[in-house]
Amino acid sequence: MPLHLTKIAFGAQSYADIESWYAGRRSPYLTTKYRPTKWEQCIGGSLYWIHQHAIVARSEITGFTQGDDGRWRIELKPELVRVAPRTKRAHQGWRYLKGEPPRDLAPDEDIGDALPGKLAARLERLGLV
C-alpha cells in the first residue's frame, strides 16, 4: 500500500486558488528541501492538500527528482481530486498521512453542510463532534 503525504496549501485563499495552481500545467510539482525517507513508497500514493485546517483535495504522486539547485521536486499528476473534508492541524512542509485517507468525492457529489476546518477542530476538541 502506498504512503500518502499532506501539505498546507499555503497562500490559497479558497479552493479555487488550489485549482488554479493546476490549471494549464501538464506536470505540476512542488519543491522541498528534503526528500521523504520513504519516497519510493510514496510513488503511486497521493499528496493531500490542507486548506483552512481541513484536507480538501489530493493529487497522485508520480515521482521525485532532484533539481540543479539541490532541492527535490515532488511530481504530481495534473489532476486535482476533491475529497471528503477531514480536519487536520497545520504543519510546516509535508508530513506522512496517518490512518485511512479521506474518500474521494464523486464528480456530482456536494460536500453539503461541511463545517469549516477551524470550527470543526474546535468542536472536536470540546467533544461536540
N, C-alpha and C positions, 0 to 999 in steps of 0.2 A: 504494500500500500504506500503510495507516495506521501511525502510530507508536504505540508502547506505552510505558507508564510503570511504574516499580517503586516500591513504598512499603513501609517496615517496618511490620509490624502491632504497633506499639508498645503495650505493656500487655497483649497477648494472652498468656495462659499456655498455651493449647492452641489447636488448630484450631477446637474448639467455641466458643471465645471470638469468633473471627472470624465464625463462622456466626451467633452471637447478635447481632452488630452489624447483620446484615441482616434478622434475624427481625422480621416485622411492620412493616417500613419499606417504603413504596411507592416512595419516591425517595431512596435513600441518597446521601450525598455526603460529601466530606471537604473541609476548608478548607486553604488555603495562602496565604501572603503574596504570592507571585509566580506569575503565570500563565505556563505554558510559552511560550517564544517561538514554538514551532511548534504552538501549541494547535489550530489548525484541522486539522492533520494527525493530531492525537490523537483527534478525534471519530470514533467507529467502531472505534478501537483498544481496548486493554484496559489496566486498571490491575492489575498483578500484585502480589500480597501476598507479602511475605517474612516467614517465621516461623522462628526458630531457624536462621538462616543458610541457608535454602532457600526458593526460590519454591514456594509450595504451592497457590495459587488465583488466580483472576482474575475481574474483573467488567468488563463493557463500559463504556466512557466514552461518555456520551450528550451531554455539553455542558459549557460553562463559563459561569458567571455571577458577577457581582461583587455582593457584599453591601453593605449600607449602611455597614458598618464599613471598607470598602475591601479586605477580604480576598476572595479568589477561591474559588468552590466548584467542585470537580471533581464533576460529577453522574454518577452511576453507575446502571447497570441493576440492579434489585433481585434479581439472580440471581448467586450465587456458584458458580463452576465450578472443581472441583478439577483440578489439572494434575499431570503427572509431575514429581516434585520435582527441582529443579536447584539446586546450591549457588550462593549469591550472598553477597558480602560486605555487611556492614552499611553504611549511609549515612544521612545526615540528610535529611529531606524526601523529595521524589520525584526520580527520575532517569529518563532515557530508557533503555529496554531495548535493549541492543546485541545483534546477532545474531538468530538464529531464536528465536521464543518457544517455551516448552515446550508439548508437546502436551496436549490435554485428555484427562482420564481418562474412560472410559466409565462410565455410572452404576453398573454392577455390577463394575467393574474394581477390584481390590485393588492397592495400591502394593507389596504384598509385603514383602520384606526391605529396604526403603529405609533407608539409613543416615541418622542424624540429621545435619543440615546442618553443624554444627561438626566432627564427626568426619570426614565426607566431605571437607570443605575441608582438614583437616589431612593426610589420606591423599593427597589430590590434590597438595598442596604437596610431599609426600615422593615423589611419583611412583608411588604404590602403587595408585592407582585411575585 
